[in-house]
């Protein structure tokens, strides 16, 4: 179970750290609403939208 959680966090880090996110090109459902992946605590300052509400 921990391996799955860590893998999902890795996906979140990759998404939020991508040039596409920084440029505002990467969108899931609604622009600025986040991607729905968990983030490690030290990366939560990057969260936006609903992700920030639930994780931040």
C-alpha positions as CSV (number, residue, x, y, z in Angstrom):
1,X,0.0,0.0,0.0
2,X,2.8,2.4,0.8
3,X,4.4,1.7,-2.6
4,X,1.2,2.8,-4.3
5,X,1.0,6.0,-2.3
6,X,4.6,6.8,-3.0
7,X,4.1,6.1,-6.7
8,X,1.0,8.5,-6.8
9,X,3.1,11.1,-5.0
10,X,5.8,10.8,-7.6
11,X,3.2,11.4,-10.3
12,X,2.0,14.5,-8.5
13,X,5.6,15.8,-8.2
14,X,6.2,15.2,-11.9
15,X,3.0,17.0,-12.8
16,X,3.4,20.0,-10.6
17,X,7.1,20.3,-11.4
18,X,6.5,20.1,-15.2
19,X,7.1,23.0,-17.6
20,X,3.5,22.4,-18.8
21,X,2.1,23.1,-15.3
22,X,4.2,26.2,-15.0
23,X,3.1,27.5,-18.4
24,X,-0.6,26.8,-17.5
25,X,-1.0,24.3,-20.4
26,X,-1.6,21.2,-18.2
27,X,-5.3,20.9,-17.2
28,X,-7.4,18.2,-15.7
29,X,-11.2,18.8,-15.7
30,X,-11.1,22.6,-15.1
31,X,-8.1,25.0,-15.4
32,X,-6.5,25.8,-12.1
33,X,-8.3,23.0,-10.2
34,X,-5.3,20.7,-9.7
35,X,-4.7,17.1,-10.8
36,X,-6.0,14.9,-8.0
37,X,-2.7,13.3,-7.0
38,X,-1.2,13.4,-3.5
39,X,1.9,15.5,-2.9
40,X,4.6,15.1,-0.2
41,X,4.5,17.7,2.5
42,X,7.5,19.6,1.2
43,X,5.8,20.1,-2.2
44,X,2.4,21.2,-1.1
45,X,3.2,24.9,-1.6
46,X,2.8,24.1,-5.4
47,X,-0.8,22.9,-5.1
48,X,-3.6,24.8,-6.7
49,X,-7.4,24.7,-6.6
50,X,-9.1,21.6,-5.1
51,X,-5.8,20.0,-4.5
52,X,-4.8,22.9,-2.2
53,X,-8.1,22.6,-0.4
54,X,-7.8,18.9,0.4
55,X,-4.0,18.5,0.8
56,X,-2.7,21.9,1.6
